[in-house]
Amino acid sequence: MPARNTMCRMVRIPPMMRPDTSAPNAAPSPAFKAQQALEALCGLQTLPGPLPENTRAAPDILDGDNCRKLLDALGPVIGSRSRKITASLLSKRIAFLFTAGGLYPVSMHDQAFDMSLDNCVVDYRHDGHRWQSALLLRTLDGISAPANDRDVWREQMCKTLFSGNLAPIWQALHEASGVSLSILWENTAVRIFSLYERRMMRETDTQKLSQIRADFDFLLHQADSSIFGTPKNPLGSFYFDKTKTGDVEIRYRRTCCYYYLTPPKEYCSTCPLLLKPRVKKHA
């Protein structure tokens, strides 16, 4: 569980709760709205009991043997020929699910859910064509922002998500496959950039939009390395200027995620290989 400042208010949310129809004029609570948003965004579910096939309790991934077995099982399903490729593509999916769960409620609803390693499940279900995985949590404990010192609360929630959860998972994938930590963290960064720039910054409420922008700026420029469990802030490190490409501007990556090395051979729209003559790379 995240370290809880005494100013943070815990809200016990019944799994997949629904509005009280006996009070039709009652506005949905922020906790309910946050839960509903995550159900739509990343398939939020609670799994207090046995786990389904092709899922793992997140702490289990930290064991080297377990991690290698997972990568070896997933590789043929996604058409990967090496653990390195598999680890990178799996990290992109985990990053999407976990950062959505850890950041969207904070910035949009002043709510957070327990994104500690012990409360998260790594879901790697894939049908051979696309991911079928969802954000799976053991419990759905809502943690409301305090009336004062929201910045302290935000830092606590981010530290739980990054240094307490993603950093050890990325280290385990790195050690099991040899994939570069830079690739894993840029996979994380591009997911967060998209979450804020392409989704949350569409918000029309000016007060809420101001908070979203402040949270994004915190992640990019203010959060120190201890929040991420890394030598330096890995998000700001990958926030490059966009490049004019035709009628659009694209923030090209500095590392390749290896997506093009799985069938069908396609390149991400931000792939750095699109900026240079394509050479054969092996992973």
C-alpha positions in Angstrom: 0.0 0.0 0.0 1.2 3.6 -0.5 2.5 5.4 2.5 -0.5 7.4 3.6 -0.2 10.9 4.9 -2.6 11.6 7.7 -4.2 14.2 5.6 -5.2 11.7 2.9 -8.7 10.3 3.3 -9.2 6.6 2.5 -12.5 5.6 0.8 -13.4 2.0 0.7 -15.1 1.5 -2.7 -17.3 -1.6 -3.2 -15.9 -3.5 -6.3 -17.5 -2.2 -9.5 -19.9 -0.1 -7.5 -22.9 1.5 -9.2 -24.8 4.7 -8.4 -27.5 4.6 -5.7 -30.6 4.8 -7.8 -32.6 5.5 -4.6 -31.1 9.0 -4.6 -31.5 10.0 -8.3 -30.5 13.6 -7.6 -27.2 12.7 -5.9 -24.1 13.6 -7.9 -21.7 10.7 -8.4 -18.8 10.8 -6.0 -15.3 11.6 -7.4 -14.2 8.1 -6.4 -17.0 6.6 -8.5 -16.3 8.9 -11.5 -12.6 7.9 -11.3 -13.5 4.2 -11.2 -15.9 4.6 -14.1 -13.4 6.4 -16.2 -10.8 3.7 -15.7 -13.3 1.0 -16.5 -13.7 2.7 -19.9 -10.0 3.6 -20.4 -8.3 0.4 -19.4 -10.8 -2.2 -18.3 -10.3 -1.7 -14.6 -11.3 -4.9 -12.6 -10.8 -6.1 -9.1 -9.5 -9.7 -8.5 -9.4 -10.5 -4.8 -9.4 -14.2 -5.5 -7.5 -16.6 -7.8 -6.0 -15.1 -10.9 -7.0 -16.1 -14.4 -4.7 -17.7 -16.9 -2.0 -15.5 -18.4 -1.9 -13.2 -15.4 0.7 -12.9 -12.6 0.7 -11.2 -9.3 3.1 -8.3 -9.9 5.6 -9.2 -7.2 6.0 -12.6 -8.9 7.6 -10.9 -11.9 10.5 -9.9 -9.8 11.7 -13.5 -9.6 14.1 -14.1 -12.5 12.8 -17.6 -13.3 9.2 -16.5 -13.3 10.0 -13.5 -15.5 11.8 -15.6 -18.1 9.0 -18.2 -18.1 6.5 -15.4 -18.7 8.5 -13.9 -21.6 9.1 -17.4 -23.1 5.3 -18.1 -23.0 4.3 -14.7 -24.4 6.9 -14.5 -27.2 5.4 -17.0 -29.6 1.9 -15.5 -29.1 3.0 -12.0 -30.2 5.4 -13.3 -32.9 8.5 -12.3 -31.0 11.8 -14.1 -31.7 13.6 -13.0 -28.6 13.1 -12.2 -24.9 14.4 -8.7 -25.5 11.6 -7.9 -28.0 9.0 -9.5 -25.9 10.0 -7.6 -22.8 9.9 -4.3 -24.6 6.4 -4.9 -26.0 5.1 -6.2 -22.7 6.4 -3.2 -21.0 4.5 -0.9 -23.3 1.3 -2.6 -22.4 2.1 -2.6 -18.6 3.0 1.1 -18.9 -0.3 1.9 -20.5 -2.4 0.1 -17.9 -0.4 1.1 -14.8 0.2 4.8 -15.7 -3.5 5.2 -16.7 -4.5 3.7 -13.3 -1.9 5.7 -11.4 -2.1 9.1 -13.0 -5.5 9.6 -14.7 -7.6 9.6 -11.4 -5.1 11.9 -9.7 -5.2 14.6 -12.4 -8.8 14.3 -13.4 -10.6 13.5 -10.2 -8.2 14.2 -7.2 -8.5 10.5 -6.5 -6.0 7.6 -6.5 -6.2 3.9 -6.3 -3.6 1.6 -4.6 -1.0 1.1 -7.3 1.5 -0.6 -5.1 3.3 -3.6 -6.4 1.4 -5.9 -4.0 -2.0 -4.7 -5.2 -1.3 -5.0 -8.9 -1.6 -7.9 -11.3 0.4 -8.2 -14.5 -2.1 -9.2 -17.2 -0.5 -10.4 -20.4 -3.5 -11.9 -22.2 -3.1 -11.6 -26.0 -5.1 -13.3 -28.7 -2.3 -13.4 -31.3 -3.5 -10.1 -32.9 -4.0 -7.6 -30.1 -3.8 -7.3 -26.3 -6.7 -8.5 -24.3 -5.3 -7.4 -21.0 -6.8 -5.0 -18.5 -5.9 -3.1 -15.3 -6.3 -5.7 -12.6 -6.1 -4.7 -8.9 -6.5 -6.9 -5.8 -8.5 -4.2 -4.0 -10.1 -1.0 -5.0 -9.1 1.3 -2.1 -9.7 5.0 -3.1 -7.3 7.5 -1.7 -8.7 11.1 -1.9 -6.6 14.2 -2.2 -6.5 16.2 1.0 -8.0 19.6 1.2 -4.5 21.0 1.8 -1.1 19.9 0.7 -2.3 18.2 -2.5 1.3 18.4 -3.8 2.5 16.1 -1.0 -0.3 13.6 -1.8 0.5 13.7 -5.5 4.2 13.0 -4.8 3.3 10.0 -2.6 1.0 8.6 -5.3 3.6 9.0 -8.0 6.4 7.5 -5.9 4.2 4.4 -5.2 3.5 4.0 -9.0 7.1 4.6 -10.2 9.8 3.7 -7.7 7.6 1.2 -5.9 6.1 -0.5 -8.8 7.3 0.2 -12.4 11.0 0.6 -11.5 11.4 -2.9 -10.0 9.4 -4.5 -12.8 11.5 -2.8 -15.5 14.7 -3.9 -13.6 13.3 -7.5 -13.6 12.6 -7.4 -17.4 16.0 -5.9 -18.1 17.8 -8.6 -16.1 15.7 -11.4 -17.7 16.0 -10.3 -21.3 18.8 -7.8 -21.6 16.5 -5.1 -22.9 17.8 -1.6 -22.2 16.3 0.2 -19.3 16.3 3.3 -21.6 13.9 1.5 -23.9 11.6 0.5 -21.0 11.5 4.0 -19.6 10.9 5.7 -23.0 8.1 3.2 -23.5 6.7 4.5 -20.2 7.3 8.1 -21.1 5.5 8.0 -24.4 2.5 6.5 -22.8 2.4 9.3 -20.2 2.9 12.0 -22.9 -0.1 10.6 -24.8 -2.2 10.2 -21.7 -1.8 13.9 -20.8 -1.4 15.6 -24.2 -3.9 13.6 -26.3 -6.5 12.7 -23.6 -6.5 14.8 -20.4 -5.6 18.1 -22.0 -8.9 17.9 -24.0 -10.6 18.9 -20.7 -12.8 22.0 -21.1 -13.1 23.0 -17.5 -10.4 25.7 -17.1 -9.7 25.0 -13.4 -9.3 21.3 -14.0 -7.2 21.9 -17.1 -4.9 24.1 -15.1 -4.4 21.2 -12.5 -3.7 18.7 -15.3 -1.1 21.0 -16.8 0.5 21.5 -13.4 0.6 17.7 -12.7 2.2 17.1 -16.1 4.8 19.8 -15.5 5.5 18.2 -12.1 6.2 14.9 -13.8 8.4 16.4 -16.5 10.4 19.1 -14.7 9.9 19.0 -10.9 9.8 15.4 -9.8 13.2 14.3 -8.7 14.8 10.9 -9.4 13.8 9.4 -6.0 10.2 9.4 -7.2 11.1 7.2 -10.1 13.8 5.0 -8.5 16.2 6.0 -11.2 19.4 8.1 -11.5 17.5 10.9 -13.1 14.0 11.9 -14.1 13.2 9.5 -17.0 10.2 11.4 -18.3 11.8 14.8 -18.7 14.8 13.1 -20.3 12.6 11.9 -23.2 10.4 15.0 -23.6 12.0 16.2 -26.9 10.9 18.9 -29.2 8.5 17.7 -31.9 9.6 17.5 -35.5 7.5 18.9 -38.4 6.4 16.0 -40.6 4.1 16.9 -43.4 1.1 18.6 -41.8 1.7 17.2 -38.3 4.3 17.6 -35.6 5.7 14.3 -34.1 7.9 13.8 -31.1 10.1 11.0 -32.4 11.6 8.6 -29.9 15.3 8.2 -29.3 15.1 4.5 -28.7 13.3 1.8 -30.8 10.8 -0.4 -29.0 11.2 -3.3 -31.5 7.6 -3.2 -32.5 8.6 -3.5 -36.2 10.3 -6.8 -35.5 7.0 -8.6 -34.9 4.5 -9.4 -37.6 3.1 -7.6 -39.5 6.2 -5.5 -39.9 5.0 -2.0 -39.1 6.7 1.0 -37.6 5.3 3.1 -34.7 4.4 6.6 -35.8 7.1 7.9 -33.5 9.8 5.4 -34.4 13.3 6.9 -34.7 14.0 4.6 -37.6 11.6 6.7 -39.7 14.1 9.6 -39.4 17.0 7.8 -40.9 17.8 5.3 -43.6 16.4 2.0 -42.4 19.1 -0.5 -41.5 18.7 -4.0 -40.4 18.7 -4.3 -36.6 18.7 -7.4 -34.6 17.3 -7.9 -31.1 
